[in-house]
């Protein structure tokens, strides 16, 4: 009986060490991932000093965050490496206006002197009724 109790204590000690090593390994991995994210963010901040086109649109339109309608926001760049042009497309649906199905606003940006500059804003409407209910148009819905 003494032998089995001693064996049980040794097994518990080994299991306890295993759990502690596993916990330490997971903690180290999490810390490494967090440090990697911080390093990536620092690199992004060094590469470009200005806000991204998406960040600029969200600053210009804080109502998008609070709005109760459905909002779809997409950011496009002309290339993956060193983009020179970008667009942010905001589509709002489920609006309180019963004549408008959706409003689409396209913000066009150019990358000039390490800053993203807004160069054009286009607003178009998709109407609920009338001749053109399938595509977006620049004329307001009636």
Buried (B, 14 or more C-beta within 10 A) or exposed (E): EEEEEEEEEEEEEEEEEEEEEEEEEEEEEEEEEEEEEEEEEEEEEEEEEBEBBBEBBBEEBEEBEEEEEEBEBEBEBEEEEEBEBBBBBBBBBEBEEEEBBBBBBBBBBBBEEEEBEBEEEEEBBBBBEEEEEEEBBEEEBE
